[in-house]
Amino acid sequence: MRTIGAKRRSKDTLVAMDWIAPPADRPDGSMTAPEALLLPGLLSWHRVTLLAKCAGLTAEQLAERSAAPSNLSLLGLLRHLRKVERVWFRTRVAQEPVAALHGFGSGVDVDFEQVDAATAAADYDAFVAETRAADAAVAGHDLDEVFDDGKGPYSLRYVYLHLIGEYARHNGHADLVRERIDGETGY
């Protein structure tokens, strides 16, 4: 790990900067399960794929930008997908009164622009917690159930497919960012 020297302002920051993303094991899933099991399973697989792309990296590496002028970083992707999970599952489907994250609706990419290696561990844990909260928020809902947030109706099936597509796209980005950081590819 590179030393940051003067950037280390306190013991808490030192601990946060020494944090390393834990390993992530992707679960095996059925490719023939009924759709009500298949879609959540595939989404789970994509979530863990993102965590696997972060595994073994320091907080500083997670915050590293891919290449100018892009603002993409693995930490930014974790923050962005946490926001997306909250918006679709908890706010739109479950209609939970939860706060918007990372400037949602402001037109600014706060989730990507304001990454800080000192908060990497907390952002990682918040992402994992958000995925669990999202799963709990839609538990018991049927894929054909229709929701409307004033912008038109959509089904829970659509939400799963939308999120699977969102993760697939961003996992491709994550693979390129990770390769730039340390040469690792795959997962």
Buried (B, 14 or more C-beta within 10 A) or exposed (E): EEEBEEEBEEEEBEEBBEBBBEEBEBEEEEEEEEEBEBBBBBBBBBBBBBBBBBBBBBBBBBBBBBEEEEBBBBBBBBBBBBBBBBBBBBBBBBEBEBEEBBBBEEEEBBBBEBBEBBBBBEBBEBBBEBBEBBBEBBEEBEBEBEBEEEEEEBBBBBBBBEBBEBBEEBBEBBBBBBBBBEEBEEB
